[in-house]
């Protein structure tokens, strides 16, 4: 990602490369711009108090997916939803 600020008072130009393996950002920028970039990252990179619901796809290789849903529903009180 290459970005440039639209604010005329303090333009910031930088390039960001993500490393998914380490969940890191590699940033190419002028040292003076890194202060602003780091500040924004610190605002965005915070732990949330409440767990966020997500969608996870798990491919079942050796069992019947519907049987696994039944077992999970029994174990966790039926909180899961069915597909269709």
SULBEL-V954026 format. One record per backbone hydrogen bond with DSSP energy under -1.0 kcal/mol. CO is the residue of the C=O (numbers start at 1). NH is the residue of the N-H. E is the energy in kcal/mol with one decimal. If there is no record, write none. Layout:
co: <CO/CO>
nh: <NH/NH>
e: <E/E>
This chain:
co: <1/3/12/14/15/17/19/19/24/26/28/30/30/33/34/35/36/37/38/39/40/41/44/64/65/66/67/68/69/70/71/72/73>
nh: <16/14/5/3/28/26/23/24/19/17/15/33/34/37/38/39/40/41/42/43/44/45/46/68/69/70/71/72/73/74/75/76/78>
e: <-3.1/-1.9/-1.8/-2.3/-3.2/-3.4/-1.1/-1.9/-2.7/-2.7/-2.2/-1.1/-1.4/-2.3/-3.1/-1.8/-2.0/-2.3/-2.5/-1.5/-2.1/-2.9/-1.5/-1.8/-2.0/-1.8/-2.1/-2.8/-2.6/-2.0/-2.5/-2.7/-2.2>
